[in-house]
Amino acid sequence: MGAEVVNLRQFKKAKNRADKDRQADQNRLSHGRTKAEKELTRLINEKAEMAHDQGRIEKPKANE
C-alpha cells in the first residue's frame, strides 16, 4: 500500500514532450505536402472555378 514517489519536474517535462509530439504530428498532416501535391490541388481548384464561372448567366445592366 505504499505510494510511488513522483518527481513533478520530470512529470511536467514528459507531458510537455508528449504535447509537442502531438502538435508536430498535426502539423505534418496539415503542412506536410509536396510541391507537386500543392500544384495539383491548385490546378483542380482553378478548373472547378472555371467550370462554375462558365455556368453563370450574365444579367444585362439596368441602365443600358
N, C-alpha and C positions, 0 to 999 in steps of 0.2 A: 504494500500500500504506500510505497514511497513515491513521491512526486519527482519527475525528472526536472532537473535544473536547466533553464533555457537562457542563453545569452541573448538579450534583446537586441543588441547591436548586430549580431550575426543574423538574427531573425529578420530584422529590417533590411539588411543588405540582400539577403536571399529573396525577400519579397520584391524589392526594387529590381533585382536582376530578372526575376520572372515577369514583372510588368514590362520591362524594356524588351524582353524577348517576344512577348505577346504583341507589343506595338510594332516591332520590327517585322513580324510575320504579316501583320495587317498592311504595313507599308509595302512589303514585297508584292502582296496581292494587288494593291491599288496602283503602284507606280512601276512595277517591275515588268514593263512591256518593252519589247524590242522596237527598234525604229521601223522595221517592216510592219509590225502589228499596228503601230500608231498610224502609219501611212495608209494601210488597208482600211482602218476604221474611218479615217478622214475621207477617203475616196467613197466609201459606202454612204457616209452621211451626205456628201455632196450630190451623189447620184439620187438619193432619196429626196433631197431638197429640190433638185431639178425636176423630178417626176411630179412632185407636189405643185411646183410653180406652173408646170405645163397644164395641169388640170384646172387652173384658176381662170375664172371668167372675168374679163375686164369690163367694168361698167363705164358707160360714157360719162364724161364730166357734165355737171349740171349747167354750166354757163357756156357751153358750146352749141 
